[in-house]
Amino acid sequence: MNKFHLLIWDYTWWVYIVFPGYILIFFIITKAYDILSVKLTLIQKSALVCFLVAVDVVVFYVLAIKLRWI
């Protein structure tokens, strides 16, 4: 699987990416869900999900297709 030696995870700066890049985002998402799940109606929740999917599609288009990161 690592024929080209690209899957190396032994970086000293990796610790500084894990917390803000993954843990903090999941914390914010769960807190936002807890707060917004009570206050939003079903239509507003559906609109929020559609907006997030649209953002995901745009980011995928820019990173994967335009910049050829994948």
PDB file of N, CA, C and O in Angstrom:
ATOM      1  N   MET A   1       0.819  -1.192   0.000  1.00  0.00           N
ATOM      2  CA  MET A   1       0.000   0.000   0.000  1.00  0.00           C
ATOM      3  C   MET A   1       0.864   1.257   0.000  1.00  0.00           C
ATOM      4  O   MET A   1       0.456   2.285  -0.540  1.00  0.00           O
ATOM      5  N   ASN A   2       2.012   1.190   0.579  1.00  0.00           N
ATOM      6  CA  ASN A   2       2.892   2.353   0.635  1.00  0.00           C
ATOM      7  C   ASN A   2       4.049   2.164  -0.344  1.00  0.00           C
ATOM      8  O   ASN A   2       5.217   2.272   0.028  1.00  0.00           O
ATOM      9  N   LYS A   3       3.708   1.884  -1.588  1.00  0.00           N
ATOM     10  CA  LYS A   3       4.720   1.612  -2.607  1.00  0.00           C
ATOM     11  C   LYS A   3       5.610   2.825  -2.871  1.00  0.00           C
ATOM     12  O   LYS A   3       6.808   2.674  -3.111  1.00  0.00           O
ATOM     13  N   PHE A   4       5.040   4.007  -2.829  1.00  0.00           N
ATOM     14  CA  PHE A   4       5.796   5.213  -3.141  1.00  0.00           C
ATOM     15  C   PHE A   4       6.248   5.973  -1.896  1.00  0.00           C
ATOM     16  O   PHE A   4       6.744   7.095  -2.001  1.00  0.00           O
ATOM     17  N   HIS A   5       6.081   5.373  -0.727  1.00  0.00           N
ATOM     18  CA  HIS A   5       6.495   5.963   0.561  1.00  0.00           C
ATOM     19  C   HIS A   5       5.875   7.337   0.805  1.00  0.00           C
ATOM     20  O   HIS A   5       6.553   8.268   1.240  1.00  0.00           O
ATOM     21  N   LEU A   6       4.577   7.449   0.519  1.00  0.00           N
ATOM     22  CA  LEU A   6       3.860   8.699   0.733  1.00  0.00           C
ATOM     23  C   LEU A   6       3.022   8.683   2.011  1.00  0.00           C
ATOM     24  O   LEU A   6       2.525   9.726   2.437  1.00  0.00           O
ATOM     25  N   LEU A   7       2.864   7.517   2.623  1.00  0.00           N
ATOM     26  CA  LEU A   7       2.015   7.401   3.806  1.00  0.00           C
ATOM     27  C   LEU A   7       2.853   7.391   5.082  1.00  0.00           C
ATOM     28  O   LEU A   7       2.720   6.498   5.918  1.00  0.00           O
ATOM     29  N   ILE A   8       3.690   8.367   5.215  1.00  0.00           N
ATOM     30  CA  ILE A   8       4.554   8.465   6.391  1.00  0.00           C
ATOM     31  C   ILE A   8       3.952   9.499   7.334  1.00  0.00           C
ATOM     32  O   ILE A   8       3.732  10.648   6.949  1.00  0.00           O
ATOM     33  N   TRP A   9       3.688   9.083   8.575  1.00  0.00           N
ATOM     34  CA  TRP A   9       3.020   9.958   9.533  1.00  0.00           C
ATOM     35  C   TRP A   9       3.936  10.368  10.673  1.00  0.00           C
ATOM     36  O   TRP A   9       3.451  10.819  11.710  1.00  0.00           O
ATOM     37  N   ASP A  10       5.216  10.228  10.516  1.00  0.00           N
ATOM     38  CA  ASP A  10       6.158  10.539  11.583  1.00  0.00           C
ATOM     39  C   ASP A  10       6.695  11.961  11.411  1.00  0.00           C
ATOM     40  O   ASP A  10       7.849  12.169  11.037  1.00  0.00           O
ATOM     41  N   TYR A  11       5.837  12.917  11.691  1.00  0.00           N
ATOM     42  CA  TYR A  11       6.219  14.322  11.585  1.00  0.00           C
ATOM     43  C   TYR A  11       6.145  14.951  12.966  1.00  0.00           C
ATOM     44  O   TYR A  11       5.254  14.622  13.750  1.00  0.00           O
ATOM     45  N   THR A  12       7.059  15.840  13.270  1.00  0.00           N
ATOM     46  CA  THR A  12       7.055  16.486  14.579  1.00  0.00           C
ATOM     47  C   THR A  12       5.919  17.500  14.703  1.00  0.00           C
ATOM     48  O   THR A  12       5.420  17.733  15.804  1.00  0.00           O
ATOM     49  N   TRP A  13       5.510  18.099  13.602  1.00  0.00           N
ATOM     50  CA  TRP A  13       4.462  19.115  13.637  1.00  0.00           C
ATOM     51  C   TRP A  13       3.071  18.513  13.574  1.00  0.00           C
ATOM     52  O   TRP A  13       2.089  19.253  13.621  1.00  0.00           O
ATOM     53  N   TRP A  14       2.952  17.189  13.469  1.00  0.00           N
ATOM     54  CA  TRP A  14       1.644  16.542  13.349  1.00  0.00           C
ATOM     55  C   TRP A  14       0.774  16.787  14.576  1.00  0.00           C
ATOM     56  O   TRP A  14      -0.448  16.882  14.456  1.00  0.00           O
ATOM     57  N   VAL A  15       1.381  16.889  15.743  1.00  0.00           N
ATOM     58  CA  VAL A  15       0.634  17.114  16.982  1.00  0.00           C
ATOM     59  C   VAL A  15      -0.092  18.452  16.933  1.00  0.00           C
ATOM     60  O   VAL A  15      -1.182  18.583  17.490  1.00  0.00           O
ATOM     61  N   TYR A  16       0.487  19.432  16.285  1.00  0.00           N
ATOM     62  CA  TYR A  16      -0.109  20.765  16.229  1.00  0.00           C
ATOM     63  C   TYR A  16      -1.258  20.854  15.240  1.00  0.00           C
ATOM     64  O   TYR A  16      -2.009  21.829  15.261  1.00  0.00           O
ATOM     65  N   ILE A  17      -1.413  19.859  14.375  1.00  0.00           N
ATOM     66  CA  ILE A  17      -2.510  19.844  13.422  1.00  0.00           C
ATOM     67  C   ILE A  17      -3.696  19.050  13.958  1.00  0.00           C
ATOM     68  O   ILE A  17      -4.843  19.374  13.652  1.00  0.00           O
ATOM     69  N   VAL A  18      -3.435  18.019  14.747  1.00  0.00           N
ATOM     70  CA  VAL A  18      -4.498  17.130  15.201  1.00  0.00           C
ATOM     71  C   VAL A  18      -5.522  17.868  16.050  1.00  0.00           C
ATOM     72  O   VAL A  18      -6.722  17.723  15.820  1.00  0.00           O
ATOM     73  N   PHE A  19      -5.086  18.646  17.013  1.00  0.00           N
ATOM     74  CA  PHE A  19      -6.050  19.321  17.884  1.00  0.00           C
ATOM     75  C   PHE A  19      -6.880  20.366  17.157  1.00  0.00           C
ATOM     76  O   PHE A  19      -8.107  20.261  17.165  1.00  0.00           O
ATOM     77  N   PRO A  20      -6.276  21.372  16.525  1.00  0.00           N
ATOM     78  CA  PRO A  20      -7.144  22.367  15.884  1.00  0.00           C
ATOM     79  C   PRO A  20      -7.817  21.850  14.626  1.00  0.00           C
ATOM     80  O   PRO A  20      -8.889  22.330  14.258  1.00  0.00           O
ATOM     81  N   GLY A  21      -7.210  20.888  13.965  1.00  0.00           N
ATOM     82  CA  GLY A  21      -7.751  20.442  12.702  1.00  0.00           C
ATOM     83  C   GLY A  21      -8.854  19.411  12.818  1.00  0.00           C
ATOM     84  O   GLY A  21      -9.713  19.328  11.941  1.00  0.00           O
ATOM     85  N   TYR A  22      -8.849  18.628  13.876  1.00  0.00           N
ATOM     86  CA  TYR A  22      -9.833  17.569  13.996  1.00  0.00           C
ATOM     87  C   TYR A  22     -10.657  17.677  15.274  1.00  0.00           C
ATOM     88  O   TYR A  22     -11.883  17.764  15.219  1.00  0.00           O
ATOM     89  N   ILE A  23     -10.007  17.671  16.387  1.00  0.00           N
ATOM     90  CA  ILE A  23     -10.711  17.624  17.669  1.00  0.00           C
ATOM     91  C   ILE A  23     -11.533  18.887  17.887  1.00  0.00           C
ATOM     92  O   ILE A  23     -12.685  18.807  18.316  1.00  0.00           O
ATOM     93  N   LEU A  24     -10.965  20.035  17.602  1.00  0.00           N
ATOM     94  CA  LEU A  24     -11.670  21.297  17.808  1.00  0.00           C
ATOM     95  C   LEU A  24     -12.882  21.427  16.888  1.00  0.00           C
ATOM     96  O   LEU A  24     -13.929  21.929  17.297  1.00  0.00           O
ATOM     97  N   ILE A  25     -12.734  20.975  15.652  1.00  0.00           N
ATOM     98  CA  ILE A  25     -13.852  21.056  14.714  1.00  0.00           C
ATOM     99  C   ILE A  25     -14.997  20.155  15.150  1.00  0.00           C
ATOM    100  O   ILE A  25     -16.158  20.561  15.087  1.00  0.00           O
ATOM    101  N   PHE A  26     -14.687  18.928  15.595  1.00  0.00           N
ATOM    102  CA  PHE A  26     -15.742  18.040  16.069  1.00  0.00           C
ATOM    103  C   PHE A  26     -16.406  18.592  17.332  1.00  0.00           C
ATOM    104  O   PHE A  26     -17.611  18.423  17.518  1.00  0.00           O
ATOM    105  N   PHE A  27     -15.642  19.241  18.188  1.00  0.00           N
ATOM    106  CA  PHE A  27     -16.205  19.867  19.378  1.00  0.00           C
ATOM    107  C   PHE A  27     -17.176  20.984  18.994  1.00  0.00           C
ATOM    108  O   PHE A  27     -18.265  21.083  19.559  1.00  0.00           O
ATOM    109  N   ILE A  28     -16.787  21.813  18.045  1.00  0.00           N
ATOM    110  CA  ILE A  28     -17.646  22.912  17.607  1.00  0.00           C
ATOM    111  C   ILE A  28     -18.908  22.370  16.944  1.00  0.00           C
ATOM    112  O   ILE A  28     -19.999  22.895  17.166  1.00  0.00           O
ATOM    113  N   ILE A  29     -18.767  21.326  16.135  1.00  0.00           N
ATOM    114  CA  ILE A  29     -19.932  20.759  15.464  1.00  0.00           C
ATOM    115  C   ILE A  29     -20.923  20.184  16.467  1.00  0.00           C
ATOM    116  O   ILE A  29     -22.128  20.395  16.329  1.00  0.00           O
ATOM    117  N   THR A  30     -20.439  19.461  17.473  1.00  0.00           N
ATOM    118  CA  THR A  30     -21.362  18.878  18.452  1.00  0.00           C
ATOM    119  C   THR A  30     -22.023  19.961  19.294  1.00  0.00           C
ATOM    120  O   THR A  30     -23.206  19.849  19.614  1.00  0.00           O
ATOM    121  N   LYS A  31     -21.297  20.991  19.655  1.00  0.00           N
ATOM    122  CA  LYS A  31     -21.909  22.085  20.415  1.00  0.00           C
ATOM    123  C   LYS A  31     -22.930  22.831  19.571  1.00  0.00           C
ATOM    124  O   LYS A  31     -23.993  23.198  20.070  1.00  0.00           O
ATOM    125  N   ALA A  32     -22.622  23.059  18.300  1.00  0.00           N
ATOM    126  CA  ALA A  32     -23.582  23.728  17.415  1.00  0.00           C
ATOM    127  C   ALA A  32     -24.834  22.884  17.244  1.00  0.00           C
ATOM    128  O   ALA A  32     -25.941  23.419  17.197  1.00  0.00           O
ATOM    129  N   TYR A  33     -24.669  21.573  17.150  1.00  0.00           N
ATOM    130  CA  TYR A  33     -25.843  20.706  17.028  1.00  0.00           C
ATOM    131  C   TYR A  33     -26.692  20.769  18.290  1.00  0.00           C
ATOM    132  O   TYR A  33     -27.919  20.842  18.210  1.00  0.00           O
ATOM    133  N   ASP A  34     -26.055  20.741  19.441  1.00  0.00           N
ATOM    134  CA  ASP A  34     -26.810  20.809  20.689  1.00  0.00           C
ATOM    135  C   ASP A  34     -27.584  22.117  20.816  1.00  0.00           C
ATOM    136  O   ASP A  34     -28.719  22.128  21.292  1.00  0.00           O
ATOM    137  N   ILE A  35     -26.979  23.199  20.398  1.00  0.00           N
ATOM    138  CA  ILE A  35     -27.620  24.505  20.517  1.00  0.00           C
ATOM    139  C   ILE A  35     -28.693  24.693  19.439  1.00  0.00           C
ATOM    140  O   ILE A  35     -29.795  25.159  19.730  1.00  0.00           O
ATOM    141  N   LEU A  36     -28.367  24.333  18.201  1.00  0.00           N
ATOM    142  CA  LEU A  36     -29.276  24.597  17.094  1.00  0.00           C
ATOM    143  C   LEU A  36     -30.404  23.587  16.967  1.00  0.00           C
ATOM    144  O   LEU A  36     -31.436  23.899  16.374  1.00  0.00           O
ATOM    145  N   SER A  37     -30.237  22.393  17.503  1.00  0.00           N
ATOM    146  CA  SER A  37     -31.277  21.384  17.329  1.00  0.00           C
ATOM    147  C   SER A  37     -32.566  21.756  18.048  1.00  0.00           C
ATOM    148  O   SER A  37     -33.643  21.301  17.665  1.00  0.00           O
ATOM    149  N   VAL A  38     -32.464  22.569  19.072  1.00  0.00           N
ATOM    150  CA  VAL A  38     -33.651  22.981  19.806  1.00  0.00           C
ATOM    151  C   VAL A  38     -34.300  24.192  19.159  1.00  0.00           C
ATOM    152  O   VAL A  38     -35.526  24.305  19.153  1.00  0.00           O
ATOM    153  N   LYS A  39     -33.505  25.094  18.619  1.00  0.00           N
ATOM    154  CA  LYS A  39     -34.025  26.377  18.148  1.00  0.00           C
ATOM    155  C   LYS A  39     -34.492  26.381  16.700  1.00  0.00           C
ATOM    156  O   LYS A  39     -35.285  27.243  16.321  1.00  0.00           O
ATOM    157  N   LEU A  40     -34.032  25.455  15.890  1.00  0.00           N
ATOM    158  CA  LEU A  40     -34.366  25.495  14.469  1.00  0.00           C
ATOM    159  C   LEU A  40     -35.570  24.613  14.142  1.00  0.00           C
ATOM    160  O   LEU A  40     -35.806  23.587  14.782  1.00  0.00           O
ATOM    161  N   THR A  41     -36.308  25.034  13.147  1.00  0.00           N
ATOM    162  CA  THR A  41     -37.412  24.214  12.655  1.00  0.00           C
ATOM    163  C   THR A  41     -36.857  23.177  11.673  1.00  0.00           C
ATOM    164  O   THR A  41     -35.676  23.205  11.330  1.00  0.00           O
ATOM    165  N   LEU A  42     -37.711  22.278  11.235  1.00  0.00           N
ATOM    166  CA  LEU A  42     -37.275  21.237  10.306  1.00  0.00           C
ATOM    167  C   LEU A  42     -36.843  21.830   8.970  1.00  0.00           C
ATOM    168  O   LEU A  42     -35.885  21.349   8.364  1.00  0.00           O
ATOM    169  N   ILE A  43     -37.521  22.845   8.513  1.00  0.00           N
ATOM    170  CA  ILE A  43     -37.158  23.492   7.245  1.00  0.00           C
ATOM    171  C   ILE A  43     -35.805  24.186   7.371  1.00  0.00           C
ATOM    172  O   ILE A  43     -34.991  24.121   6.450  1.00  0.00           O
ATOM    173  N   GLN A  44     -35.557  24.844   8.488  1.00  0.00           N
ATOM    174  CA  GLN A  44     -34.270  25.503   8.701  1.00  0.00           C
ATOM    175  C   GLN A  44     -33.138  24.490   8.809  1.00  0.00           C
ATOM    176  O   GLN A  44     -32.037  24.728   8.313  1.00  0.00           O
ATOM    177  N   LYS A  45     -33.407  23.364   9.457  1.00  0.00           N
ATOM    178  CA  LYS A  45     -32.392  22.313   9.545  1.00  0.00           C
ATOM    179  C   LYS A  45     -32.083  21.747   8.172  1.00  0.00           C
ATOM    180  O   LYS A  45     -30.923  21.485   7.856  1.00  0.00           O
ATOM    181  N   SER A  46     -33.108  21.555   7.352  1.00  0.00           N
ATOM    182  CA  SER A  46     -32.902  21.060   5.993  1.00  0.00           C
ATOM    183  C   SER A  46     -32.100  22.058   5.160  1.00  0.00           C
ATOM    184  O   SER A  46     -31.226  21.662   4.389  1.00  0.00           O
ATOM    185  N   ALA A  47     -32.390  23.335   5.310  1.00  0.00           N
ATOM    186  CA  ALA A  47     -31.643  24.368   4.590  1.00  0.00           C
ATOM    187  C   ALA A  47     -30.184  24.394   5.041  1.00  0.00           C
ATOM    188  O   ALA A  47     -29.284  24.583   4.223  1.00  0.00           O
ATOM    189  N   LEU A  48     -29.951  24.207   6.323  1.00  0.00           N
ATOM    190  CA  LEU A  48     -28.583  24.176   6.840  1.00  0.00           C
ATOM    191  C   LEU A  48     -27.821  22.988   6.278  1.00  0.00           C
ATOM    192  O   LEU A  48     -26.657  23.119   5.899  1.00  0.00           O
ATOM    193  N   VAL A  49     -28.463  21.840   6.220  1.00  0.00           N
ATOM    194  CA  VAL A  49     -27.815  20.651   5.662  1.00  0.00           C
ATOM    195  C   VAL A  49     -27.519  20.856   4.182  1.00  0.00           C
ATOM    196  O   VAL A  49     -26.443  20.484   3.714  1.00  0.00           O
ATOM    197  N   CYS A  50     -28.443  21.434   3.444  1.00  0.00           N
ATOM    198  CA  CYS A  50     -28.221  21.711   2.023  1.00  0.00           C
ATOM    199  C   CYS A  50     -27.074  22.693   1.826  1.00  0.00           C
ATOM    200  O   CYS A  50     -26.274  22.535   0.904  1.00  0.00           O
ATOM    201  N   PHE A  51     -26.990  23.689   2.673  1.00  0.00           N
ATOM    202  CA  PHE A  51     -25.889  24.651   2.600  1.00  0.00           C
ATOM    203  C   PHE A  51     -24.553  23.967   2.861  1.00  0.00           C
ATOM    204  O   PHE A  51     -23.577  24.223   2.155  1.00  0.00           O
ATOM    205  N   LEU A  52     -24.499  23.104   3.864  1.00  0.00           N
ATOM    206  CA  LEU A  52     -23.250  22.413   4.182  1.00  0.00           C
ATOM    207  C   LEU A  52     -22.837  21.454   3.063  1.00  0.00           C
ATOM    208  O   LEU A  52     -21.651  21.318   2.765  1.00  0.00           O
ATOM    209  N   VAL A  53     -23.802  20.800   2.454  1.00  0.00           N
ATOM    210  CA  VAL A  53     -23.495  19.929   1.318  1.00  0.00           C
ATOM    211  C   VAL A  53     -22.987  20.757   0.138  1.00  0.00           C
ATOM    212  O   VAL A  53     -22.059  20.339  -0.553  1.00  0.00           O
ATOM    213  N   ALA A  54     -23.574  21.907  -0.095  1.00  0.00           N
ATOM    214  CA  ALA A  54     -23.125  22.785  -1.181  1.00  0.00           C
ATOM    215  C   ALA A  54     -21.697  23.271  -0.934  1.00  0.00           C
ATOM    216  O   ALA A  54     -20.889  23.313  -1.862  1.00  0.00           O
ATOM    217  N   VAL A  55     -21.386  23.633   0.292  1.00  0.00           N
ATOM    218  CA  VAL A  55     -20.022  24.039   0.635  1.00  0.00           C
ATOM    219  C   VAL A  55     -19.053  22.884   0.399  1.00  0.00           C
ATOM    220  O   VAL A  55     -17.959  23.084  -0.128  1.00  0.00           O
ATOM    221  N   ASP A  56     -19.457  21.685   0.786  1.00  0.00           N
ATOM    222  CA  ASP A  56     -18.614  20.514   0.591  1.00  0.00           C
ATOM    223  C   ASP A  56     -18.350  20.263  -0.888  1.00  0.00           C
ATOM    224  O   ASP A  56     -17.223  19.948  -1.270  1.00  0.00           O
ATOM    225  N   VAL A  57     -19.373  20.399  -1.722  1.00  0.00           N
ATOM    226  CA  VAL A  57     -19.210  20.189  -3.162  1.00  0.00           C
ATOM    227  C   VAL A  57     -18.277  21.238  -3.758  1.00  0.00           C
ATOM    228  O   VAL A  57     -17.436  20.915  -4.597  1.00  0.00           O
ATOM    229  N   VAL A  58     -18.418  22.477  -3.335  1.00  0.00           N
ATOM    230  CA  VAL A  58     -17.552  23.546  -3.846  1.00  0.00           C
ATOM    231  C   VAL A  58     -16.104  23.326  -3.425  1.00  0.00           C
ATOM    232  O   VAL A  58     -15.191  23.490  -4.235  1.00  0.00           O
ATOM    233  N   VAL A  59     -15.889  22.959  -2.175  1.00  0.00           N
ATOM    234  CA  VAL A  59     -14.524  22.717  -1.700  1.00  0.00           C
ATOM    235  C   VAL A  59     -13.917  21.520  -2.429  1.00  0.00           C
ATOM    236  O   VAL A  59     -12.747  21.555  -2.810  1.00  0.00           O
ATOM    237  N   PHE A  60     -14.705  20.459  -2.625  1.00  0.00           N
ATOM    238  CA  PHE A  60     -14.205  19.310  -3.376  1.00  0.00           C
ATOM    239  C   PHE A  60     -13.849  19.707  -4.804  1.00  0.00           C
ATOM    240  O   PHE A  60     -12.813  19.289  -5.320  1.00  0.00           O
ATOM    241  N   TYR A  61     -14.682  20.495  -5.439  1.00  0.00           N
ATOM    242  CA  TYR A  61     -14.408  20.934  -6.802  1.00  0.00           C
ATOM    243  C   TYR A  61     -13.105  21.727  -6.878  1.00  0.00           C
ATOM    244  O   TYR A  61     -12.283  21.502  -7.766  1.00  0.00           O
ATOM    245  N   VAL A  62     -12.925  22.647  -5.949  1.00  0.00           N
ATOM    246  CA  VAL A  62     -11.716  23.479  -5.976  1.00  0.00           C
ATOM    247  C   VAL A  62     -10.473  22.645  -5.681  1.00  0.00           C
ATOM    248  O   VAL A  62      -9.482  22.730  -6.406  1.00  0.00           O
ATOM    249  N   LEU A  63     -10.519  21.843  -4.625  1.00  0.00           N
ATOM    250  CA  LEU A  63      -9.324  21.119  -4.220  1.00  0.00           C
ATOM    251  C   LEU A  63      -9.017  19.923  -5.113  1.00  0.00           C
ATOM    252  O   LEU A  63      -7.861  19.704  -5.474  1.00  0.00           O
ATOM    253  N   ALA A  64     -10.028  19.154  -5.471  1.00  0.00           N
ATOM    254  CA  ALA A  64      -9.775  17.926  -6.217  1.00  0.00           C
ATOM    255  C   ALA A  64      -9.676  18.153  -7.721  1.00  0.00           C
ATOM    256  O   ALA A  64      -8.819  17.566  -8.381  1.00  0.00           O
ATOM    257  N   ILE A  65     -10.533  18.986  -8.258  1.00  0.00           N
ATOM    258  CA  ILE A  65     -10.563  19.123  -9.710  1.00  0.00           C
ATOM    259  C   ILE A  65      -9.667  20.262 -10.191  1.00  0.00           C
ATOM    260  O   ILE A  65      -8.851  20.069 -11.093  1.00  0.00           O
ATOM    261  N   LYS A  66      -9.810  21.431  -9.603  1.00  0.00           N
ATOM    262  CA  LYS A  66      -9.015  22.574 -10.054  1.00  0.00           C
ATOM    263  C   LYS A  66      -7.556  22.475  -9.629  1.00  0.00           C
ATOM    264  O   LYS A  66      -6.659  22.678 -10.447  1.00  0.00           O
ATOM    265  N   LEU A  67      -7.305  22.162  -8.340  1.00  0.00           N
ATOM    266  CA  LEU A  67      -5.931  22.100  -7.857  1.00  0.00           C
ATOM    267  C   LEU A  67      -5.294  20.721  -8.010  1.00  0.00           C
ATOM    268  O   LEU A  67      -4.092  20.557  -7.800  1.00  0.00           O
ATOM    269  N   ARG A  68      -6.113  19.727  -8.378  1.00  0.00           N
ATOM    270  CA  ARG A  68      -5.653  18.351  -8.604  1.00  0.00           C
ATOM    271  C   ARG A  68      -4.928  17.764  -7.398  1.00  0.00           C
ATOM    272  O   ARG A  68      -3.864  17.161  -7.539  1.00  0.00           O
ATOM    273  N   TRP A  69      -5.508  17.943  -6.214  1.00  0.00           N
ATOM    274  CA  TRP A  69      -4.921  17.393  -5.003  1.00  0.00           C
ATOM    275  C   TRP A  69      -5.213  15.909  -4.853  1.00  0.00           C
ATOM    276  O   TRP A  69      -4.546  15.221  -4.080  1.00  0.00           O
ATOM    277  N   ILE A  70      -6.206  15.407  -5.585  1.00  0.00           N
ATOM    278  CA  ILE A  70      -6.512  13.982  -5.516  1.00  0.00           C
ATOM    279  C   ILE A  70      -6.148  13.353  -6.849  1.00  0.00           C
ATOM    280  O   ILE A  70      -6.319  12.148  -7.030  1.00  0.00           O
TER     281      ILE A  70
END
